[in-house]
Amino acid sequence: MEHRPLLLALVLLFAGCTGPTPIDEPPATSLDSRPEAKGASDNQEAPVADGAIEAPNWTVGMWWTFRIGSTYAAARDITIVVVGVDDTSYAVAASEERTAMESIWWHLPPIGIVSRADLSWEAHDEPMSILQFPLFDGARWTGSIEGQEVGFAAQKLPSGAFEVTGLYDEEWLAIRYVYDPAVGIFTNATLNYGSETSSWSTLELLESDQGFARPSFLPMYDDAFLGGFGDPTDPRAVREFEIPGEVSHVMLGCMAEGIVGEFRVQVTPSEGPAFSCGQTFASTEPSEHMQIITTPGSSGTWRIAPTILGPGTVFAEAAAVWLFSCEPTPDEGLLLKPHGNCRFT
């Protein structure tokens, strides 16, 4: 027995939403304004052992290239770069605009404002708090994934790395990853959200080094829409959400599940042509499809409407994105300020 993927839970959760979806104010724009992570790991159930590993010390210009995969989509590569450091946080950007915005959908690897204490970051304005230091063989702690409590246990491998398993309710697999102190980050990870047979996203470290000197792109974002559709006759099927005027882009991701039919959402921006996200399935076996679309942001009311032709569902997620172009300069501490080395695009 296993939990259904988080997707289906969200479909049920948001099926009753009506009217415009409100959006928060633009994200804070300085490293030192990062909020205290809700649900962050703050307890250890075993005494600290000899040889415990402390949190890494990242420096500006460090970079890692990962391959991101999924049960539902083709693999792609992303390079993340440390573009700034202050007393409590790192600013972590991506080497390309596209991958910076796609990372919002995958929730891996760490990007944006990352805590120096435990390498936690945020997804949907909630903490991805999956590590705790000091880290040692047999360590157990409580952290969170998107604010939902997860119990973690670490096992030291012969290589000196640590395999960490995170479970919901001590039973359902939330995430499994390997943290390697030699590179100061995860070398692989599988984000399962409760499923033993499928993964929302996977991560594999391909290479890493220091001295990244090219411009990179730091995404800050707020959720604009989260919703699932399963019944096109529902009068609430057509929905609206607001995009503020100062955003640079909108990221839209969708996930279609079904058999023999068409499962899409059509998005109509406040300005410009409509576009669709989804898939047509021909198989009588259950199928899934993920798609990510990024587009320049236009302020005002956007509309989203489903096409459900057959037994199945489509889930959509839209984010208002503030994208900053960053120059990695070690002398800068607080990056996202008018004359810092990260500037709004």
N, C-alpha and C positions, 0 to 999 in steps of 0.2 A: 504494500500500500504506500502511496506517496501523495504529497500535495500536488494539486494542479499548478502550473506555472503562475507566477505573479500576474502575468497578462490577464488570465481569466478572472482573477480576483479583482483586478482593476476594472475590467469590463462590467462586472456586477456592481462595483462600488460607484461607478460614474454613470450607470445607466439611467439614473433618475435625475441627472443634472438638468436645470432649465435656465434659460436666459443667459446674458453675457457673463463670461468668466472674468472676475476681477484680477488684476495683476498688481504686484507690489511695486513700491518705488524702485528706481534703479538701484543696483547693488552698491554697497559701500565701495569707495574707490581708494582705499589705502590699506596696506598690509596690516597695520596695527589696529584696524577697525574690525577684523574678523571676529564674529561672535563666538562666545564660548560654545563648544560643540555640545548639543543636547544628546545625552545618552553615551557620551564618550567613555571609553574604558577607564575605570578608576579603581579597580580592585584586583588583587591577586589572591588566589586561594591556596598558594603554596609559598613557602619561604624562598627568598632569592637564593639561587644556587651559585657556587663558585663558577667562574667563567661566564657569567651572564653578559649578554650583549646590550650595550647602550644604544640609544638612537644615533643614526648616522649624522654626520656633519656635512651637509650638501653645501657646495659653493657655486657661485655664479659661473655659468658656462658648462657645468656638468650636463650630460645628455645621455638618453637611453632610447634605443629604437626597439619597439615591440611589434609583434604581429598580433592583431586582434582578430579573433574568429568568433563564430556563433553556430549553434545548431541550425539557425534559420537564415544565415547570410554568408556570402563569400568572405574570405579572409582579406585583410588589408593591413598596411603598416602605418605606424605613427611614431614620430620622434618627439619626445618631450624634452624640454630644456629648462634649467633653472635660470631665471632671468633676474631674480632679486632675492635678498635675504634681509630679514630684520630680527629682532630679539626673539620673536615668537613664531614667525611664519616664513615660508618660502613662497615666491611667486613662480609658478610652473606654467610654461607656455608650450605650444606645439610649433613645429617647424613650418607648417602649412596652414593656411586659412581653413581649407576644407576639413582637415583632420582635427583641427581645434574645435570646430563646431560639431563634427560627428561624435567626438568624445562625450558630448552632452548626452547622447543617446545610449552609449555603451556603458557609461559609469566607471569605466576603466580606461587607462591607468589614472593615477592621481594627476589632477590638473587644476589650474586655478590657484586659489589660496590654500596651501597645504601646511598643516601644523608641524612645527619642528619637534614637538614633544613625542608625537606618535604617528606622524605621516598621514593623519586623517585629512579628508577633504569633504566636500559637500556634493550631494546629488538631490535635486528637488528641494533645496534649502534645508536638507537634513543631513546629519553626519554619516559619512562612510568611515566608521571608526573600527578598524579591523586589526590593528596592531597595538601592542603594549610593550613598553620598555621599562626596566630591563627585561630582555627576552632570554629564556633559558629552557632547557629540556624539562618537560613536564609542567610548564607554566599553564595556568588556566585563568581566564578572566572573562568578564562580560563587556562586550562592546555593542556596536549597532551597525545596521545597514539601512540607510535611509531612515534613521530614527527608530527602527524596529530592533528590539533587543535580540542579541545573538550571543551564545556561549562559545568561547574559543578554547582550543587546547593545542599546545605546541609540542612537537617531537623533533629532537635534533637528529639530523641525518649524518652518516659517516663523512660527508663532504664538509660538514660544518654549517651547512644551511639548515633552516628550520621549516618543516612542513606543518602548516597550521590548518586546522579544520574548524569551521564555524557552523553551528547547528541552531536552528530554531527549535525551541522547546525540547532541547536535548535529543532531538530525533531527526528533524528534516534538514537536509543539507542546504545551507545558505551559500557558503563559499568554501573553497579549498585553495590554498596557495602555498608557494615556497618563497620564503624570504631569505636572501643570501647576504650576510654582513659584508662579504667581499665586494659587492657592488652597491650595497646600501639601498636595495629596493627589491621588489618581487621579481623572481625570474620566471615564474608562471603563476597563473591563477585561473580558476573556473568559477564564475558567478552563476549560481544555480537557482536562487530564489525558491528553494524548497523542492526542486525536482531532482530525482536521482538519475534521470535518463536524458535530460536536455539542459543546455546551458544558454543563458541570455548572452553572455560574452565570455571569451577566453583570452588569455594573455600569455605570450611567450616572448621572453627577452632575446633579441637577436644580437645586439652589440651595445656597447656603452663606451664613453670616453669623456674627456674634458676639453675645454677650449672652444666650444661652439660659439662662433662669432657672427653668424648671419642673423638678420631680423627674424623674429618669431612672433607668434600670435597667441595672446592670452584671452580666453573667453570668460566673460562674466555673464550670468544669465538669470532670468526669472521664468518660472513656468507661466505660460499663457493659456494652455489648454491641455487637459488630460481627460480622455473619455473613450468609452467603448460603445460600439453599435452592433446590435444583433437583430433588430426589427425595424425595417424601413417604413412600416406603416405607423410607427409610434409618432404622434404629433410633436414630440420633443426631439425628433431625429435631427432636424436642422438646428444647429447651435451657432452661437456667436462668441467671439472673444476679442479683447481689446489689445492693441499693440501701441505702446507709447511712442511719441514722436522722436525721441532721441536715440532709439536703438539703431544698430548698423545692419543687423540681419535677423531673419527668422529661420529657425531650424524646425523642420517638420519630419517626424518619424512615424511610420505606421507598421503595423503587424497584422497580417491577414491570416486567418485559419478557416479551413472549410473543405468541402468536397464538391466537385462538379458545379461550378458556379462562379460568379464574379463578386469580389469583395473589395470595395474601394471607398475612399473618401475623396470628395472634391472640395478643394479649398479656394475660396474667392477672396483675394486680398482687398484692402480698402482702395488700392490703386493697382492697375495692371491686370493681365489676363489670369483666369482661373487655371489651376493645375490639379492633377489627381495623384493619389498615392494608393497602391494596393496591387491586386493580382487577380487573374482569372485562372481557375483550376479546372483541369479536365479529368483528373483521376477520381475514382470512387474511393480511394484511400485518403485518409485525412492528410492534408498538406498545410504547410506554413510558408509564409513569405515576409521578409523584412525589407523595408526601403527607407532611405534617408534622403531628404531634399533640403537644400539650403538656398535661400533667396534673399535679396536685399529687403530690409524692413521698410514698411510704409505705415505711418501712424493711422489710427482709426479702427473701425470695426471690421473684423474679418469674419467670414462665414465658413462653416464646415458642414457638409452634408454627405450621408452615406449612400452607397449603392450596394445592397445586399441581395444577390440573386442566387439563392440556394441556402443549404444549411451551413451556417458558419458565422463568423464575427470579424470585425475589423476594429482595431484599437489604434488611436492616434495620440500623438504627443507633440505639442508645439511649444517652442521656447523663444522668448524675446532675448536677443543676444547683443551684448555690448562687447565688441571685439577690439582689443588693443594691440597695436603693433609695437614690439619691444626690441630695444637694442641692449644686449647684455653688457652692462658696464659695471664692473665690481665696485666702483666708488659710490654707486647709488644704493641707498637702503630702502626707503619707502618709494615704491615705483610708480604707483598710480596717482600721481599728483601733476599739476599743470606743467611743471618743468622737469618731471622725472624722465626715465628712459622708456616708459610705456605710454603711448599716446593713443587716444581714441581714433579709430579708423572712420 
